[in-house]
Amino acid sequence: MNPPPFHGFRSVLLTGATGSLGGHLCAELLDSTAMSLQCLVRANSHAHGRERLDQRLALLDDPPRTTAHRLAAVPGDLTSPHFGLAPCDFDALAESIDVIVHSAAEVNLAADYEDLAPANLGAVRNLIALARRRTQLTGRPPGVHHVSTLGTLIAARATGLDETDEHTAASAATAGPLGYPRTKAVAEAELRAAAAAYDIPVTVYRPGVITGHSRTGNTSASDPLTPLLRAAVALGAAPTGDQWAPGERVDIVARALVRLMHRPDAPGRTFHLVSPEPLPLSALFDALRRAGHHFEQVTPDEWWHRVEEQAHDPAVRPMAAMRDIGRHIVSSGDGHRMPRPHSEATWAALAETGLCPTPWDTAFLDRFAAALDLPAPSARAPLEEVPPRRSATTPMGGASAEPAPFRIDGMLSPIRLGHDGLFPDAAGAASACEAAGYGGFWAREQNHNPLLTLTQAAAHTTLPLGTAAVVALARSPMTLAHCAHDLHVLSGGRLTLGIGSQVAANLTYRFSMPADHRLDRLREFIQALRAIWDYWNNGRPLSFTGTHYTHTFNSPFFTPPPSPYGPPPLYLAATGPRMAELAGELADGLIAPPYAPPLLLTDVLLPALERGLTRSGRTRTDVRVVYPPLLVTGRTPAERARSAERTRRIIALFCGTRAYRPVFELYDLGGLSDTLSRISLTADPERWQRMADLIDDFTLGTFATVADDPARVGSQLRARYGGLIDRAILPAPHGPEADLWNPKLLGLDAADPTLNLRP
């Protein structure tokens, strides 16, 4: 039995459509109503937003049967006033929508209230402003359907409630101090206040644990059962006792919400979108046992003790990070146990639409267990086997039985957050790279000047030298032209000058330099460098005039001798499509960022590079692509753990940099990026560790090459990046970790056969 049409309703604004529940809501609204959908999506254009929507819907277990004529994307930001829209566009949106369904949220069970409030409360306040504006323009307020969470009642036992139902009011007291449920409780209160003050019809829906699809068992990364079960499998231990989780399958939650929306008595009501019977954790562990996993039965206190002890384990770390909220699911006493939730009124209303509860049967639990990304029974799966969320397109040159090899170069030291207390030995590192047979030696601008580093190295190696990269916009074209010209001559023509723009905050607050129009500035910077070198080397008049840089004056007093080697090759560091396109147009090579997964190269950087090459009349063979990969490996568990921790901190730093957010959105990690960004701006001395703790093993394995066996580093690099890059830059086999970065230990000849590492 399908619900009746929404009489008088023509259009709904849906938020969170690219998320897990939001995607299912989008499909359900398209299939079971006649309304048109406008979906607010983070995107740089309507076409980009629609592409994101189509990609999300295509990944559903039950994609909608039709989308084209009733689905539209509204590019905007929920947390910005007017969603970042122009006033006329905001008014047009307000006039066009009859219903608002708000399912977007920053769901981070380990984050603090202060970190989540800007997103979860800011969005609600902006939606209230939209509803008020519609009322002003049309005289009719839109219906607001808000997806909250049963977690708003997670601490209600402390207020004297052993049971809760749809009439239980959420408050700061019932939500407790935990960040996510508290923001949702405050959001409910603000919506109720807006309903009373502005006559806005508001309906609240409280799902519990939103878990796997009823037909397939497939679940999402936001399902809290996933880290719990991964930790249990890794520990080989299951907690005893009457442990349960209030939850429902994601497709049933979406179907129930849409059916309840049309009820004339929905405004002012709250519905609990959970199964009448909570899901027993013992039933989940039984399903895992049927799949071949083995568990020791331990008390909840002992189980949490083991979680704390093994928090360094990537499979356990996410559960350790969400321990505060996790103790309400795996609890050892009433102090953490949730009140028993009731949903009888909700299911009575749903029964009138023909939707009845579905039991937690063995067949579903087995499907759910089979769909989880868990290690094989009786064996730990290495991190490198975590599958990517999307597959890369075919590398340039077409498919082949084996990815193409690439050259291995060395760099001064591993990328790390902070320093190890030692000044680098550039001479020794360069000599070690040459002895290993590497093809070049590179230095980056992080906490040392790369040009000075390479000057030290030049006298101790015959390898080609490169900067990856110098922050060009922290300098003037003339000063950098002088340094590069001198180093190129000093090294006998061995310098490749890699340059980059740096993010706005660094330019403004670290370098005290202008940060506007960075792409235009870098374009002019490259053109100015070439004009200056052309003047010095070929005697052509210096007459460069641009919007940001002007170089028209020189005299013999300031002019160096010409370089017998000509100007150095110029590479451009690119993290996004516009910079990559500029590299193809003006540079001799592209330097990909350390956190670049194959998908960033195949879907973003390399296509943009090709567009720039076409504009300049060149082909892919005319440029080189260089990449310094993040690596996690080690000869012992302790060494691997240290390597993983160092890399988590680096990924957290990059992921928390707002300029790099689009990269992480490729893997639906935009919310994580926002959370990390907010934490990074706090004064908490532990903020870098807090950020690292949020990088789970999936994220680590996506943005770094992880090899439990060091001998597999070379083959894994080739499998991930063969055919995409020309050179990979790895840490030099020198210094405190010389043995770890030994090319023979890492099997690097699998990626670069020219190394000839046989005994």
Rosetta blueprint (number, residue, H / E / L):
1 M L
2 N L
3 P L
4 P L
5 P L
6 F L
7 H L
8 G L
9 F L
10 R L
11 S E
12 V E
13 L E
14 L E
15 T E
16 G L
17 A L
18 T L
19 G L
20 S H
21 L H
22 G H
23 G H
24 H H
25 L H
26 C H
27 A H
28 E H
29 L H
30 L H
31 D H
32 S H
33 T L
34 A L
35 M L
36 S E
37 L E
38 Q E
39 C E
40 L E
41 V E
42 R L
43 A L
44 N L
45 S L
46 H H
47 A H
48 H H
49 G H
50 R H
51 E H
52 R H
53 L H
54 D H
55 Q H
56 R H
57 L H
58 A H
59 L L
60 L L
61 D L
62 D L
63 P L
64 P L
65 R L
66 T L
67 T L
68 A L
69 H L
70 R L
71 L E
72 A E
73 A E
74 V E
75 P E
76 G L
77 D L
78 L L
79 T L
80 S L
81 P H
82 H H
83 F H
84 G H
85 L L
86 A L
87 P H
88 C H
89 D H
90 F H
91 D H
92 A H
93 L H
94 A H
95 E H
96 S H
97 I L
98 D L
99 V E
100 I E
101 V E
102 H E
103 S L
104 A L
105 A L
106 E L
107 V L
108 N L
109 L L
110 A L
111 A L
112 D L
113 Y H
114 E H
115 D H
116 L H
117 A H
118 P H
119 A H
120 N H
121 L H
122 G H
123 A H
124 V H
125 R H
126 N H
127 L H
128 I H
129 A H
130 L H
131 A H
132 R H
133 R H
134 R H
135 T H
136 Q H
137 L H
138 T H
139 G L
140 R L
141 P L
142 P L
143 G E
144 V E
145 H E
146 H E
147 V E
148 S L
149 T L
150 L H
151 G H
152 T H
153 L H
154 I L
155 A L
156 A H
157 R H
158 A H
159 T H
160 G L
161 L L
162 D L
163 E E
164 T E
165 D L
166 E L
167 H L
168 T L
169 A L
170 A L
171 S L
172 A H
173 A H
174 T H
175 A H
176 G L
177 P L
178 L L
179 G H
180 Y H
181 P H
182 R H
183 T H
184 K H
185 A H
186 V H
187 A H
188 E H
189 A H
190 E H
191 L H
192 R H
193 A H
194 A H
195 A H
196 A H
197 A H
198 Y H
199 D L
200 I L
201 P L
202 V E
203 T E
204 V E
205 Y E
206 R E
207 P E
208 G L
209 V E
210 I E
211 T E
212 G L
213 H L
214 S L
215 R L
216 T L
217 G L
218 N L
219 T L
220 S L
221 A L
222 S L
223 D L
224 P L
225 L H
226 T H
227 P H
228 L H
229 L H
230 R H
231 A H
232 A H
233 V H
234 A H
235 L H
236 G L
237 A E
238 A E
239 P E
240 T L
241 G L
242 D L
243 Q L
244 W E
245 A E
246 P L
247 G E
248 E E
249 R E
250 V H
251 D H
252 I H
253 V H
254 A H
255 R H
256 A H
257 L H
258 V H
259 R H
260 L H
261 M H
262 H L
263 R L
264 P L
265 D L
266 A L
267 P L
268 G L
269 R L
270 T E
271 F E
272 H E
273 L E
274 V L
275 S L
276 P L
277 E L
278 P L
279 L E
280 P E
281 L H
282 S H
283 A H
284 L H
285 F H
286 D H
287 A H
288 L H
289 R H
290 R H
291 A L
292 G L
293 H L
294 H L
295 F L
296 E E
297 Q E
298 V E
299 T L
300 P H
301 D H
302 E H
303 W H
304 W H
305 H H
306 R H
307 V H
308 E H
309 E H
310 Q L
311 A L
312 H L
313 D L
314 P L
315 A L
316 V L
317 R H
318 P H
319 M H
320 A H
321 A H
322 M L
323 R H
324 D H
325 I H
326 G H
327 R L
328 H L
329 I L
330 V L
331 S L
332 S L
333 G L
334 D L
335 G L
336 H L
337 R L
338 M L
339 P L
340 R E
341 P E
342 H L
343 S L
344 E H
345 A H
346 T H
347 W H
348 A H
349 A H
350 L H
351 A H
352 E L
353 T L
354 G L
355 L L
356 C L
357 P L
358 T L
359 P L
360 W L
361 D L
362 T H
363 A H
364 F H
365 L H
366 D H
367 R H
368 F H
369 A H
370 A H
371 A H
372 L L
373 D L
374 L L
375 P L
376 A L
377 P L
378 S L
379 A L
380 R L
381 A L
382 P L
383 L H
384 E H
385 E H
386 V L
387 P L
388 P L
389 R L
390 R L
391 S L
392 A L
393 T L
394 T L
395 P L
396 M L
397 G L
398 G L
399 A L
400 S L
401 A L
402 E L
403 P L
404 A L
405 P L
406 F L
407 R E
408 I E
409 D E
410 G E
411 M E
412 L L
413 S L
414 P L
415 I L
416 R L
417 L L
418 G L
419 H L
420 D L
421 G L
422 L L
423 F L
424 P L
425 D L
426 A H
427 A H
428 G H
429 A H
430 A H
431 S H
432 A H
433 C H
434 E H
435 A H
436 A H
437 G L
438 Y L
439 G L
440 G L
441 F E
442 W E
443 A E
444 R L
445 E L
446 Q L
447 N L
448 H L
449 N L
450 P H
451 L H
452 L H
453 T H
454 L H
455 T H
456 Q H
457 A H
458 A H
459 A L
460 H L
461 T L
462 T L
463 L L
464 P L
465 L E
466 G E
467 T E
468 A L
469 A L
470 V E
471 V E
472 A H
473 L H
474 A H
475 R L
476 S L
477 P H
478 M H
479 T H
480 L H
481 A H
482 H H
483 C H
484 A H
485 H H
486 D H
487 L H
488 H H
489 V H
490 L H
491 S L
492 G L
493 G L
494 R L
495 L E
496 T E
497 L E
498 G E
499 I E
500 G E
501 S L
502 Q L
503 V L
504 A H
505 A H
506 N H
507 L H
508 T H
509 Y H
510 R H
511 F L
512 S L
513 M L
514 P L
515 A L
516 D L
517 H L
518 R H
519 L H
520 D H
521 R H
522 L H
523 R H
524 E H
525 F H
526 I H
527 Q H
528 A H
529 L H
530 R H
531 A H
532 I H
533 W H
534 D H
535 Y H
536 W H
537 N H
538 N H
539 G L
540 R L
541 P L
542 L L
543 S L
544 F E
545 T E
546 G L
547 T L
548 H L
549 Y L
550 T E
551 H E
552 T L
553 F L
554 N L
555 S L
556 P L
557 F L
558 F L
559 T L
560 P L
561 P L
562 P L
563 S L
564 P L
565 Y L
566 G L
567 P L
568 P L
569 P L
570 L E
571 Y E
572 L E
573 A E
574 A L
575 T L
576 G L
577 P H
578 R H
579 M H
580 A H
581 E H
582 L H
583 A H
584 G H
585 E H
586 L H
587 A L
588 D L
589 G E
590 L E
591 I E
592 A L
593 P L
594 P L
595 Y L
596 A L
597 P L
598 P H
599 L H
600 L H
601 L H
602 T H
603 D H
604 V H
605 L H
606 L H
607 P H
608 A H
609 L H
610 E H
611 R H
612 G H
613 L H
614 T H
615 R H
616 S H
617 G L
618 R L
619 T L
620 R H
621 T H
622 D H
623 V L
624 R E
625 V E
626 V E
627 Y E
628 P L
629 P L
630 L L
631 L E
632 V E
633 T L
634 G L
635 R L
636 T L
637 P H
638 A H
639 E H
640 R H
641 A H
642 R H
643 S H
644 A H
645 E H
646 R H
647 T H
648 R H
649 R H
650 I H
651 I H
652 A H
653 L H
654 F H
655 C H
656 G L
657 T L
658 R H
659 A H
660 Y H
661 R H
662 P H
663 V H
664 F H
665 E H
666 L L
667 Y L
668 D L
669 L L
670 G H
671 G H
672 L H
673 S H
674 D H
675 T H
676 L H
677 S H
678 R H
679 I H
680 S H
681 L L
682 T L
683 A L
684 D L
685 P L
686 E L
687 R H
688 W H
689 Q H
690 R H
691 M H
692 A H
693 D H
694 L L
695 I L
696 D L
697 D H
698 F H
699 T H
700 L H
701 G H
702 T H
703 F H
704 A L
705 T E
706 V E
707 A L
708 D L
709 D L
710 P H
711 A H
712 R H
713 V H
714 G H
715 S H
716 Q H
717 L H
718 R H
719 A H
720 R H
721 Y H
722 G L
723 G L
724 L L
725 I L
726 D L
727 R E
728 A E
729 I E
730 L E
731 P E
732 A L
733 P L
734 H L
735 G H
736 P H
737 E H
738 A L
739 D L
740 L L
741 W L
742 N L
743 P L
744 K L
745 L L
746 L L
747 G L
748 L H
749 D H
750 A H
751 A L
752 D L
753 P H
754 T H
755 L H
756 N L
757 L L
758 R L
759 P L
